[in-house]
Amino acid sequence: MKLHHAHPWDLDPAAAIALQRNLCAHLILTDRIGPVCRVAGVDVGFEAGGVVTRAAVAVLRYPELDVLETVVARQPTTFPYIPGLLSFRELPAVLAALERLREPPDLLLCDGQGVAHPRRLGIASHLGLLVDIPSVGVAKTRLYGNHGDVPDQRGAWVPLWVDDEIIGAVLRTRAGVKPLYVSSGHRIGLETAIAYVMGCCTRYRLPETTRHAHRLASG
């Protein structure tokens, strides 16, 4: 798989932060997305006390949501755990997993942030930019920004704000459960991202993509 904006991974935290600020200028946050037939969930876990990174990709047919393909890749963990820099810890293994797919997905739903990140480059944005595939951040918790209360009904959402900028959406995928934090990663606008996340949700809080990838990543 050809990488766009390729860069070294053996960076110190200051260099990683500087790289994030450089890369975010290349993000496309409008719809540059074709037909979606293969949607992939991406999740990462760790083995042996964090020494091994275990990345999982589950590709589902869209909109039917049956599983087409799953892959797992393991690599030594080389970057420390630093909030805001998790993509540097996790993406080398994710890229290795994507390389094992029979064909690339049309859309990536990542367990983590897109532009809802202090430097607008969470793991979904970083990954989407590197592989040039439309990507969405679907996070279980808030990393950055503020929001109001979300109505307790399926599909309801409110903006996630920083100052006067909307950086994502707080989305209720099911009544009576906590919302998810959805943000554009790369090559997709926020409302389209929300629509695809909802299209991947059935009777659970999490989209089916995330549920399948998480089972693989956590072993």
C-alpha positions as a printed NumPy array, in Angstrom:
array([[  0.   ,   0.   ,   0.   ],
       [  1.508,   3.284,  -1.114],
       [  1.991,   5.812,   1.682],
       [  1.404,   9.508,   1.179],
       [  3.323,  11.98 ,   3.373],
       [  5.493,   9.117,   4.645],
       [  7.702,   9.945,   7.625],
       [  9.955,   8.218,  10.178],
       [  8.401,   6.785,  13.338],
       [ 11.441,   6.919,  15.627],
       [ 10.735,  10.472,  16.779],
       [ 10.952,  12.089,  20.177],
       [  7.723,  13.674,  21.484],
       [  8.703,  17.22 ,  20.463],
       [  9.403,  16.106,  16.893],
       [  6.151,  14.122,  16.797],
       [  4.169,  17.204,  17.865],
       [  5.899,  19.309,  15.214],
       [  5.076,  16.679,  12.592],
       [  1.402,  16.657,  13.619],
       [  1.231,  20.413,  13.103],
       [  2.764,  20.018,   9.66 ],
       [  0.623,  17.094,   8.536],
       [ -2.725,  18.577,   9.591],
       [ -2.344,  21.258,   6.915],
       [ -2.758,  18.527,   4.28 ],
       [ -6.087,  17.173,   5.572],
       [ -9.172,  17.362,   3.367],
       [-12.274,  17.789,   5.525],
       [-14.857,  17.768,   2.742],
       [-16.317,  14.794,   0.904],
       [-13.781,  13.258,  -1.455],
       [-15.272,   9.815,  -1.188],
       [-16.569,   7.413,  -3.805],
       [-19.052,   4.562,  -3.425],
       [-18.601,   2.717,  -0.131],
       [-18.887,  -1.058,  -0.443],
       [-16.101,  -2.053,   1.968],
       [-15.966,  -0.256,   5.317],
       [-13.166,  -1.133,   7.724],
       [-13.008,  -0.921,  11.494],
       [ -9.569,  -0.276,  12.972],
       [ -8.641,  -0.955,  16.593],
       [ -5.43 ,  -1.549,  18.513],
       [ -4.608,  -3.528,  21.631],
       [ -1.41 ,  -4.469,  23.417],
       [  0.13 ,  -7.722,  24.543],
       [  2.865,  -8.696,  27.012],
       [  2.355,  -5.649,  29.193],
       [  2.483,  -3.247,  26.274],
       [  5.628,  -4.629,  24.663],
       [  3.71 ,  -5.831,  21.583],
       [  1.225,  -3.733,  19.6  ],
       [ -1.664,  -5.765,  18.18 ],
       [ -3.578,  -4.017,  15.368],
       [ -6.811,  -5.384,  13.945],
       [ -8.765,  -4.464,  10.837],
       [-12.238,  -5.84 ,  10.161],
       [-13.71 ,  -5.158,   6.722],
       [-17.496,  -5.272,   6.451],
       [-19.715,  -5.117,   3.408],
       [-21.684,  -1.87 ,   3.358],
       [-24.558,  -1.407,   3.982],
       [-25.249,  -5.08 ,   4.806],
       [-22.518,  -5.171,   7.523],
       [-21.506,  -8.781,   7.064],
       [-17.81 ,  -9.475,   7.604],
       [-15.75 ,  -9.796,   4.413],
       [-12.215,  -9.977,   5.765],
       [-10.25 ,  -9.657,   9.005],
       [ -6.526,  -9.267,   9.626],
       [ -4.307,  -8.888,  12.683],
       [ -0.723,  -7.642,  12.776],
       [  1.673,  -7.641,  15.711],
       [  4.74 ,  -5.43 ,  16.031],
       [  7.082,  -4.42 ,  18.846],
       [  5.892,  -1.268,  20.592],
       [  8.497,   1.44 ,  20.055],
       [  6.793,   4.682,  21.145],
       [  5.761,   5.506,  24.739],
       [  2.192,   6.083,  25.848],
       [  1.649,   9.845,  25.574],
       [ -1.888,  11.241,  25.317],
       [ -2.273,  13.159,  22.064],
       [  0.492,  11.143,  20.389],
       [ -1.119,   7.701,  20.348],
       [ -0.959,   7.41 ,  16.568],
       [  2.842,   7.247,  16.75 ],
       [  2.518,   4.285,  19.106],
       [ -0.224,   2.467,  17.199],
       [ -0.042,   3.227,  13.481],
       [  3.019,   1.172,  12.485],
       [  1.104,  -1.994,  13.396],
       [ -2.105,  -0.68 ,  11.785],
       [ -0.269,  -0.047,   8.52 ],
       [  1.136,  -3.569,   8.655],
       [ -2.401,  -4.929,   9.102],
       [ -3.775,  -2.909,   6.189],
       [ -1.02 ,  -4.314,   3.975],
       [ -2.433,  -7.812,   4.556],
       [ -5.889,  -7.039,   3.175],
       [ -6.803,  -8.55 ,  -0.169],
       [ -8.07 ,  -5.169,  -1.338],
       [ -8.208,  -1.76 ,   0.317],
       [-11.377,  -0.548,   2.035],
       [-13.402,   2.408,   0.794],
       [-13.754,   3.932,   4.255],
       [-11.919,   3.609,   7.574],
       [-13.704,   3.937,  10.929],
       [-11.016,   4.237,  13.587],
       [-11.402,   3.706,  17.316],
       [-10.04 ,   7.132,  18.246],
       [-10.09 ,  10.753,  17.189],
       [ -9.989,  12.441,  13.82 ],
       [ -9.625,  16.228,  13.968],
       [-11.179,  16.356,  17.47 ],
       [ -7.622,  16.621,  18.747],
       [ -5.523,  19.505,  20.124],
       [ -3.428,  19.579,  16.934],
       [ -6.209,  18.313,  14.64 ],
       [ -4.391,  15.058,  13.919],
       [ -5.788,  12.154,  15.865],
       [ -5.2  ,   8.587,  14.725],
       [ -8.039,   8.621,  12.152],
       [ -6.708,  11.768,  10.483],
       [ -3.102,  10.554,  10.606],
       [ -4.006,   7.169,   9.137],
       [ -6.359,   8.514,   6.46 ],
       [ -3.746,  10.994,   5.309],
       [ -0.996,   8.371,   5.109],
       [ -3.004,   5.833,   3.091],
       [ -5.212,   8.403,   1.285],
       [ -8.452,   6.642,   2.224],
       [-11.477,   8.492,   3.642],
       [-11.413,   8.078,   7.419],
       [-13.547,   8.871,  10.459],
       [-12.659,   9.054,  14.132],
       [-15.18 ,   7.256,  16.34 ],
       [-14.104,   7.657,  19.964],
       [-15.757,   6.457,  23.151],
       [-14.48 ,   9.407,  25.199],
       [-13.802,  13.095,  24.643],
       [-10.214,  14.19 ,  24.176],
       [-10.734,  17.839,  23.301],
       [-13.502,  20.415,  22.927],
       [-16.794,  21.225,  24.643],
       [-20.411,  20.427,  23.927],
       [-23.948,  20.7  ,  25.212],
       [-26.332,  17.926,  26.195],
       [-27.235,  15.367,  23.541],
       [-30.952,  14.511,  23.206],
       [-31.647,  10.955,  24.314],
       [-32.73 ,   9.555,  20.979],
       [-30.984,   7.483,  18.341],
       [-29.228,   9.643,  15.755],
       [-29.315,  12.857,  17.784],
       [-26.106,  14.855,  17.921],
       [-24.681,  18.178,  19.029],
       [-21.526,  19.939,  17.816],
       [-18.194,  19.534,  19.559],
       [-16.665,  22.998,  19.724],
       [-13.31 ,  24.655,  20.31 ],
       [-13.778,  28.413,  20.466],
       [-15.835,  29.153,  17.308],
       [-14.784,  26.023,  15.432],
       [-16.778,  22.804,  15.154],
       [-14.284,  19.953,  15.384],
       [-16.699,  17.038,  15.65 ],
       [-20.056,  15.744,  16.802],
       [-21.282,  14.105,  19.979],
       [-23.56 ,  11.414,  18.588],
       [-26.188,   9.309,  20.331],
       [-26.151,   5.997,  18.493],
       [-28.694,   4.402,  20.809],
       [-31.142,   5.838,  23.325],
       [-30.158,   5.396,  26.945],
       [-26.42 ,   4.93 ,  26.37 ],
       [-23.471,   7.318,  26.36 ],
       [-22.816,   9.121,  23.086],
       [-19.803,   8.694,  20.836],
       [-17.375,  11.392,  19.703],
       [-17.289,  11.459,  15.909],
       [-14.943,  13.624,  13.855],
       [-13.744,  13.817,  10.285],
       [-10.439,  12.105,   9.7  ],
       [ -9.559,  12.781,   6.069],
       [-11.508,  13.167,   2.793],
       [-14.924,  13.262,   4.468],
       [-17.15 ,  15.978,   5.889],
       [-18.679,  15.782,   9.341],
       [-22.297,  15.176,   8.325],
       [-21.281,  12.411,   5.915],
       [-19.121,  10.888,   8.652],
       [-22.084,  10.876,  11.035],
       [-24.275,   9.225,   8.398],
       [-21.787,   6.404,   7.864],
       [-21.302,   5.846,  11.594],
       [-25.062,   5.575,  12.037],
       [-25.223,   3.284,   9.004],
       [-22.78 ,   0.95 ,  10.749],
       [-24.665,   0.918,  14.063],
       [-27.302,  -1.725,  14.701],
       [-28.605,  -2.348,  18.217],
       [-25.385,  -1.5  ,  20.043],
       [-23.693,   1.724,  21.084],
       [-20.625,   1.014,  18.959],
       [-20.643,   0.553,  15.181],
       [-20.276,  -3.017,  13.977],
       [-16.897,  -2.138,  12.479],
       [-15.542,  -1.191,  15.895],
       [-17.123,  -4.181,  17.622],
       [-15.51 ,  -6.68 ,  15.248],
       [-12.114,  -4.935,  15.257],
       [-12.096,  -4.61 ,  19.034],
       [-12.673,  -8.358,  19.535],
       [ -9.723,  -9.068,  17.265],
       [ -7.461,  -6.456,  18.826],
       [ -8.153,  -7.534,  22.386],
       [ -7.847, -11.223,  21.647]])
